[in-house]
Amino acid sequence: RPLAIAAAALLLAVYLFLNFFPATLSIRTYPVAEVFLGEERLGTTPLEASARPGRYRLVLRSKGFRDWVDEVRLKPGGTWSFERTLIADPDDPGARAILAERYGLVMASIEKIERTRSGGPGDWIAPLYPCGNVRPGDVDDLRIDIGPDWDATGTLEIRARGAVLYAAKFEPRNLSTVMPVPAEAKAALKPGDEFEWGFFPEKGEPFVARCRLVADTGGTERLERDLEGQDPLLLGLFRANALLEEGLLLAAYREADRLAGAPGLEREALAVMQHALKGMGLMDSVLWWDLDERIQRAGG
């Protein structure tokens, strides 16, 4: 009898401990998600709930986002806290819109714009990029295009603060010339500098692109930190749109160009490129014509 009484007392103690000292679940997610603990649906986030201690399979589910699944161990009287942004399905436009809203991003969309290709004489020259607001890391290449009939002579120059930082005779071998920014010119440029570069003919007015060098504020770092674990292509699209909103148009264009062939994201990437070129005033350039063809093929 004493052993039976002791065993009963122990069972009662275990029962009371498990039922009067339950574990606490504290779960917050973005977006709102359904919470399943084992076979039981507890509700939706944000959620504070009690549960019997033990091991469970926890599932967080939200439309357009991947299920988050984990094994959790709930201790008597303990608290299990969890907070995270769920991983979006990169092919789901609704999920992209939900994430964009959280970060105050207005995702670019393709505009209906009349084709501007003039088809005029071929004796033109156009410094394309860099132009506008650029970070030090964006000042890597110079691109200058010429028409098939261009034959003027002169120099390719970079100027800032009233001084010539670089000058060399311009002898293009192709209709499109891309060359690295000379190290001495790049080293001389400081954040805040306004500079221009382009073709300075022996006679007549120069053809230049104007830029302003801005410090890299790391404006996309929080976005990248919060969206860590998301599909890399989707993260790239958000980064491109964030750069577009910051006015870093060349950086946005290049970021989006890397995504333009991605399944499910092509139109969104082309839209960023379109807005960036429009903002840089390159609506009658080779870049614009090529982009217009890509938009047409994508059904834009």
C-alpha positions as CSV (number, residue, x, y, z in Angstrom):
1,R,0.0,0.0,0.0
2,P,2.7,2.6,0.8
3,L,4.3,2.0,-2.6
4,A,0.9,2.3,-4.4
5,I,0.2,5.5,-2.5
6,A,3.6,6.9,-3.4
7,A,3.2,6.0,-7.1
8,A,-0.3,7.6,-7.1
9,A,1.1,10.7,-5.5
10,L,3.9,10.9,-8.1
11,L,1.5,10.5,-11.0
12,L,-0.7,13.2,-9.4
13,A,2.3,15.5,-9.1
14,V,3.3,15.0,-12.7
15,Y,-0.3,15.6,-13.8
16,L,-0.5,18.8,-11.8
17,F,2.9,20.0,-13.0
18,L,2.0,19.4,-16.6
19,N,-1.5,21.0,-16.4
20,F,-0.9,23.8,-13.9
21,F,2.5,24.7,-15.2
22,P,2.0,24.8,-19.0
23,A,4.4,26.3,-21.5
24,T,3.8,29.6,-23.2
25,L,4.1,30.2,-26.9
26,S,4.8,33.7,-28.2
27,I,4.9,33.9,-32.0
28,R,5.0,36.9,-34.3
29,T,5.4,36.7,-38.0
30,Y,5.2,38.9,-41.1
31,P,2.8,38.4,-42.8
32,V,0.1,37.1,-40.6
33,A,0.3,33.2,-40.5
34,E,-1.8,30.3,-39.2
35,V,-0.1,28.4,-36.4
36,F,-0.3,24.6,-36.1
37,L,1.1,22.9,-33.1
38,G,1.1,19.1,-33.7
39,E,-2.4,18.4,-35.0
40,E,-4.0,21.4,-33.4
41,R,-4.6,24.8,-35.0
42,L,-3.9,27.5,-32.4
43,G,-4.9,30.5,-34.3
44,T,-3.1,33.3,-36.3
45,T,-0.2,35.5,-35.5
46,P,0.5,37.5,-33.4
47,L,-0.2,34.7,-31.0
48,E,0.2,34.2,-27.2
49,A,-1.0,30.7,-26.2
50,S,-0.5,28.1,-23.6
51,A,0.3,24.4,-24.4
52,R,1.1,21.2,-22.6
53,P,4.9,20.7,-22.3
54,G,6.4,18.3,-24.8
55,R,7.8,17.9,-28.2
56,Y,5.8,19.2,-31.2
57,R,5.9,19.8,-34.9
58,L,5.3,23.5,-35.4
59,V,4.0,24.8,-38.7
60,L,3.5,28.5,-39.7
61,R,1.4,28.9,-42.9
62,S,0.5,32.0,-45.0
63,K,-0.7,32.1,-48.6
64,G,2.1,33.0,-51.0
65,F,4.8,32.2,-48.5
66,R,6.6,28.9,-47.8
67,D,5.5,26.9,-44.8
68,W,7.9,27.4,-41.9
69,V,8.3,24.0,-40.1
70,D,10.3,23.1,-37.0
71,E,10.4,20.7,-34.1
72,V,9.9,22.6,-30.8
73,R,10.4,21.4,-27.2
74,L,8.1,23.1,-24.7
75,K,9.2,23.0,-21.1
76,P,6.8,23.2,-18.1
77,G,6.4,26.8,-17.1
78,G,8.8,27.9,-19.9
79,T,8.3,30.4,-22.8
80,W,9.1,29.7,-26.4
81,S,9.4,32.9,-28.4
82,F,9.7,33.3,-32.2
83,E,9.6,36.2,-34.5
84,R,10.5,36.2,-38.2
85,T,9.6,37.3,-41.8
86,L,8.4,34.3,-43.7
87,I,10.0,33.3,-47.0
88,A,8.0,34.4,-50.0
89,D,7.3,32.4,-53.1
90,P,9.3,34.5,-55.6
91,D,6.8,33.6,-58.3
92,D,3.8,34.9,-56.3
93,P,3.0,38.6,-57.1
94,G,0.8,38.9,-54.0
95,A,3.6,37.9,-51.7
96,R,5.9,40.4,-53.4
97,A,3.3,43.1,-52.9
98,I,3.0,42.2,-49.2
99,L,6.7,42.5,-48.6
100,A,7.0,45.7,-50.6
101,E,4.2,47.3,-48.5
102,R,6.1,46.4,-45.3
103,Y,9.2,48.4,-46.5
104,G,7.2,51.2,-48.0
105,L,8.4,50.3,-51.5
106,V,6.4,51.2,-54.6
107,M,7.4,48.5,-57.1
108,A,8.0,49.9,-60.6
109,S,5.7,48.9,-63.4
110,I,6.2,49.1,-67.1
111,E,4.9,52.3,-68.6
112,K,3.3,52.6,-72.0
113,I,5.6,55.0,-73.8
114,E,5.7,55.8,-77.5
115,R,8.8,54.6,-79.2
116,T,11.2,57.5,-79.6
117,R,13.8,56.1,-82.0
118,S,14.4,58.9,-84.5
119,G,16.2,57.0,-87.2
120,G,18.0,60.2,-88.1
121,P,21.5,60.8,-89.4
122,G,24.3,58.6,-88.1
123,D,26.8,61.3,-87.2
124,W,25.8,61.5,-83.5
125,I,27.8,60.8,-80.3
126,A,26.3,60.1,-76.9
127,P,28.0,59.6,-73.5
128,L,25.6,57.2,-71.7
129,Y,26.8,56.3,-68.2
130,P,27.7,57.1,-65.5
131,C,25.3,60.0,-65.1
132,G,23.1,61.4,-62.4
133,N,23.7,60.5,-58.7
134,V,26.3,57.8,-58.5
135,R,28.1,56.1,-55.6
136,P,31.9,55.6,-55.7
137,G,31.3,51.9,-56.5
138,D,29.2,52.9,-59.6
139,V,32.0,54.9,-61.2
140,D,33.8,52.0,-62.8
141,D,33.1,52.1,-66.5
142,L,32.5,54.8,-69.0
143,R,30.2,54.0,-72.0
144,I,30.0,56.3,-75.0
145,D,28.2,55.4,-78.2
146,I,28.6,56.9,-81.7
147,G,26.6,56.7,-84.9
148,P,28.0,54.9,-87.9
149,D,28.9,58.2,-89.7
150,W,30.7,59.9,-86.8
151,D,34.2,61.1,-87.8
152,A,35.0,64.1,-85.6
153,T,38.3,64.2,-83.7
154,G,38.8,65.3,-80.1
155,T,39.5,64.0,-76.6
156,L,37.6,61.9,-74.0
157,E,37.8,63.9,-70.8
158,I,36.7,63.7,-67.1
159,R,36.5,67.1,-65.4
160,A,35.7,68.2,-61.8
161,R,36.1,71.3,-59.7
162,G,37.3,73.2,-62.8
163,A,40.2,70.8,-63.5
164,V,40.7,68.1,-66.0
165,L,41.2,64.8,-64.2
166,Y,41.8,62.8,-67.3
167,A,42.2,63.4,-71.0
168,A,43.0,61.1,-73.9
169,K,42.5,61.2,-77.6
170,F,39.2,59.5,-78.5
171,E,39.7,56.9,-81.2
172,P,36.7,54.6,-81.1
173,R,37.0,51.3,-82.9
174,N,33.3,50.3,-82.3
175,L,30.0,52.0,-82.3
176,S,29.9,51.3,-78.5
177,T,32.9,52.0,-76.4
178,V,33.1,50.9,-72.8
179,M,36.3,51.7,-70.9
180,P,37.3,51.5,-67.2
181,V,37.5,54.8,-65.4
182,P,41.2,55.6,-65.1
183,A,42.5,55.1,-61.5
184,E,43.9,58.6,-61.2
185,A,40.5,60.1,-62.0
186,K,38.6,57.8,-59.7
187,A,41.0,58.5,-56.8
188,A,40.6,62.3,-57.3
189,L,36.8,62.2,-57.0
190,K,35.3,62.7,-53.5
191,P,31.6,62.4,-52.3
192,G,29.8,65.6,-53.0
193,D,31.8,66.3,-56.2
194,E,29.9,67.2,-59.3
195,F,31.8,66.1,-62.4
196,E,31.3,65.7,-66.1
197,W,32.8,63.5,-68.7
198,G,32.4,63.0,-72.4
199,F,33.8,64.0,-75.8
200,F,35.4,67.3,-76.3
201,P,35.8,68.0,-80.0
202,E,38.6,70.1,-81.5
203,K,35.9,72.5,-82.7
204,G,32.4,73.0,-81.3
205,E,30.5,72.2,-78.1
206,P,31.3,69.1,-76.0
207,F,29.0,66.2,-75.6
208,V,29.0,65.4,-71.9
209,A,27.2,63.4,-69.2
210,R,26.9,65.1,-65.8
211,C,27.2,63.3,-62.5
212,R,27.2,63.8,-58.8
213,L,29.2,61.5,-56.5
214,V,27.3,60.6,-53.4
215,A,28.4,58.7,-50.3
216,D,27.1,55.2,-50.0
217,T,24.7,55.5,-47.1
218,G,24.0,51.7,-47.0
219,G,20.4,52.4,-47.6
220,T,19.7,48.9,-48.7
221,E,21.5,47.2,-45.8
222,R,18.4,47.1,-43.5
223,L,16.3,45.7,-46.3
224,E,18.9,43.0,-47.0
225,R,19.3,42.2,-43.3
226,D,15.5,41.8,-42.8
227,L,15.0,39.8,-45.9
228,E,17.9,37.4,-45.3
229,G,17.0,33.9,-46.4
230,Q,14.6,35.2,-49.1
231,D,15.1,34.0,-52.7
232,P,18.3,35.8,-53.9
233,L,16.6,37.0,-57.1
234,L,13.6,38.4,-55.2
235,L,16.0,40.2,-52.9
236,G,17.7,41.6,-55.9
237,L,14.4,42.9,-57.2
238,F,13.7,44.6,-53.9
239,R,17.2,46.1,-53.8
240,A,16.8,47.5,-57.4
241,N,13.5,49.2,-56.5
242,A,15.0,50.6,-53.3
243,L,17.9,52.1,-55.3
244,L,15.4,53.5,-57.8
245,E,13.6,55.3,-54.9
246,E,16.9,56.6,-53.6
247,G,17.6,58.2,-56.9
248,L,20.6,56.0,-57.6
249,L,19.4,55.3,-61.1
250,L,22.5,53.8,-62.6
251,A,22.8,51.4,-59.7
252,A,19.1,50.4,-60.0
253,Y,19.5,49.9,-63.7
254,R,22.5,47.6,-63.3
255,E,20.9,45.6,-60.5
256,A,17.7,45.1,-62.5
257,D,19.6,44.2,-65.6
258,R,21.1,41.2,-63.8
259,L,17.6,40.0,-63.0
260,A,15.9,40.6,-66.4
261,G,16.1,37.0,-67.5
262,A,14.9,35.5,-64.3
263,P,11.7,33.5,-64.7
264,G,8.7,35.2,-63.1
265,L,10.6,38.5,-62.4
266,E,11.4,39.6,-66.0
267,R,8.7,42.2,-66.3
268,E,9.4,43.7,-62.9
269,A,13.1,44.0,-63.7
270,L,12.5,45.5,-67.1
271,A,10.2,48.1,-65.4
272,V,13.0,49.2,-63.0
273,M,15.3,49.5,-66.0
274,Q,12.7,51.6,-67.9
275,H,12.2,54.0,-65.0
276,A,16.0,54.3,-64.4
277,L,16.8,55.1,-68.1
278,K,13.9,57.6,-68.2
279,G,15.2,59.3,-65.0
280,M,18.7,59.5,-66.5
281,G,17.3,61.2,-69.7
282,L,18.4,58.3,-71.9
283,M,15.0,57.9,-73.7
284,D,16.6,58.2,-77.2
285,S,19.7,56.1,-76.6
286,V,20.8,52.7,-77.8
287,L,20.1,51.4,-74.2
288,W,16.5,52.6,-74.5
289,W,15.9,51.1,-77.9
290,D,17.3,47.8,-76.8
291,L,15.2,47.8,-73.6
292,D,12.1,48.7,-75.6
293,E,12.6,45.6,-77.7
294,R,13.0,43.5,-74.6
295,I,9.8,44.9,-73.2
296,Q,7.9,44.1,-76.4
297,R,9.2,40.5,-76.3
298,A,8.0,40.2,-72.7
299,G,4.6,41.3,-73.7
300,G,4.9,44.9,-72.5
